Amino acid sequence: MNKNILNTTLTAVLFFILFSSASGYEKKHTANEQKIEKFRAHREVERLQKENHKKINLIEIISKNFGYASYEKLKKDYWTARILVSKKQIIQAKEAFEKNKKDIDDALKIISNDYQKATLEMLDECINKLNEFEFATNINTNYQTRKKIFRLRNRIRIASQQYDSAYEASSNQVYISSISLYRNAKSYAINIIRDLAEPEERKRIDEKFKIHIVDNRNGIFKKS
């Protein structure tokens, strides 16, 4: 056989072997990458399913108490993502859950900001009521009155600390903690306002804050 023809044939065979091997490696490498991506997506889906569901449950309670309209869409989008999981479309499910999480956090941010305003108003009312009480009793302050003032000031301090912690949590986008802390602060504030009121005024105070009182316990206010 001609030497040139032999060299050409060997080169062609070698090129075919190398090309086939590289092509097989690329396909195997791509398949492995897809498996890894799907595995990671599956873990993320499991995490987001739990977290999103917990947050939606909280938003549902708050929506029923204070009338936020976003709840139904958040719930619908969540279940759409769950259907993708059941169809084993994990990558698409991950994307749907991530979008759902963003929308949930946007809703929680609005709620947290509203709680912040409501809490601040209650704390201001506490301070004003306590100042009025101190001024009214300043002329003849006995031991029991001084003790009550000291106790109330301490409770306002605790409520203010809860408010500050809630504000910090909200700034750090930890909205579940923020809402919980604002609720604690509101509970303190409402009880302080009641303690500073005359007995006949307490029914009016309970009526004014009736939804907040139930919501602070993570309950749903039932309209009569």
N, C-alpha and C positions, 0 to 999 in steps of 0.2 A: 504493500500500500504506500502511496506517496506520502512522504514525511509531512508535508504541509497539510494534506487532507486529514492525516491522523491527528495532528495538533489542533486543527480546527474542530474536529469531532470531539476530542477530549475537552476542549474549552467549552463547547456547547453543553456537553454532559455535566461538567462541573458547575457551569452557570445555572443549569436547570435544577441541580441538587441544592445549590445554595439558595436560589430563589424560592424553591419549594419549602425549604427549612425555615427561611425568614418569614415567608407568608404564614406558615403554620404557627411560628412563634408569635407573630403579631396577632393572629386570631385568638390564640390561647391567652396571650397577655390582655387583650381587650376583654375577653370573656371573664378573666379573673378580676379585672377592674370593675366590670359591671356587677359581679357578685359582691365585691367589697362595698360598692356604692349602695347596692340594695340592702346589704346587712346594716350599714350605718343608717340608712333611711328608715329601716324597720325599727331600730332602737329609738330614733328620734320620734317616729310616729307613736310608739308606745308611751313615751314621755309626754308628748303634746296632748295625746288623748286624755290622760289623767289630769294634767294641769288645766287644759282648756275647759274640761267638764266641771272641775271644781270652781273655776272662775265664773262660768256661765250660771251655775247654781246660785252663786252669790248675787250676780247681776239680776237674776230672776226675782229674788226676794226684794232687792232694792227697787227694781222696776215696778213691782206690784205695790210697793209702799209709796213711791214718789213719782211714778209715771214716766220712766225712761222708755223711749220707743225702740231702742236698738236691740232689745233682748230677742225678739222673735227672729230677726235676720241672723243674729249670731248663732242661735240654736239651729236654724235651718242649715247654715253653712257648716256647722259642726257635723251634723248628721250626713250631709253630702260627702264630707271627707271620710266618715265612717263607712259609707257605702263603697268608696274606692278601696278601702282596706279589705272589705269582704270580697271584692273582685280581684284582690291580689295585685292591684295597681299601686304598689307601695311608693314609687317615686312621685306619682301624681298626688297620692294621699298626703305625703310629706309637704308638698307645696301648698296643698289646700289647708292643711292644719297650720302651717306657718302664716298664711294669709289670715286665717281665722284668729290666730293668736294676736296678730297686729291689731285687728279690728276690736278684739276683746280688750286689749290694753288701752286702746284709744277711748273706749267707753268707760273703763275704770278710771282713767285720768280725769274725765269730765266729772264722774261721780265723786272722786276724791277732792277735786277743786270745790265742788258744791258743799261737801261735808266740811271742808276747811272754813268756808264762809259762815256756815250755820254754827259751827263750833265757836268761832271767834265772836259771833254775835252773842251767844250764850255766856261766854266767859266775860265779855264786857258787861252784860247784865248782872252777872254775879258780883263783879267788882263795884258797880254802881250801887247795887242793893246793899252790899256790905258797908260801903262808905256812908250811905244814908242811915243805916242802922247804928253805926259808930257815932255819927253826928247827933242822932236823936238820943242816944244813951250817954253821951259824953259828960253831961252835967252830973249825973248820978250813976256812975258805973260801979256796980258791986262785983264781988268775986265771980259769981256765976256768969255774969255778962261778959267779963273779961275772958273767962275760960271759953265761952262760946265763940267769941271773936277770934281767939287764938286758934281754936279748932277749925273754924271756917276758913281762916287765912291759910292754914296748912292744907286744907282740902283744895282750895283754889290753886295753891302752889303745885299740888300733885296733878290737878287737871291741866294746868299750863304746861307741865312737863310732858304729859301725854300728847298735848297739842303740838309741842315742839318736835317730839319724836315722830309724830304722824307727818308733820310738814317735811321733815328730813327724809322719811321713807318715800313720800310722794316725789320729792326732788330726785331721789335715786331710782324712781320708776318701780318701786316695790309697793304696788298699789293695794294688794290684799292686806299687808301689814298696816299701811297707811289708813285704810278704812276702819280696820279693827281698832286702831289707836284713837282715831277721831271719835268712834263710838264710845270708847271708854271715857274720853274727855267730856263728851256730851252727857253721859250718865252722871258724872260727878257734878257738872254744871247744873243740870236740872234738879238734882237733889239739894244742892246748895240754895238755889232759888226758892225751892219749896220750904227749906228750913228757915229762910229769912222772911217768909210770908206769914201773914196771920192765917189762922185755921180756915176762915171763910174764903180766903183767896186761893187756897190750895187746889180746889176743884177747878178753878179757872186756869191755873197753871197746868194741871194734868190734861185739861182739854186742849190747851194751846200746844203742848208738846206730845200729845197722845201717840202720834205716828212715830216720832223719834224714840219714845220710850219703848215701843214694841220693836222697832228696827234695831235699836241698840242691843237687844237680846237676840238678834238675827232671826226675828220672827216676822210674820206677815200680818199687818194690821187688817182686821176684819171689819169692814164697814157695816154698821147696823142698818 
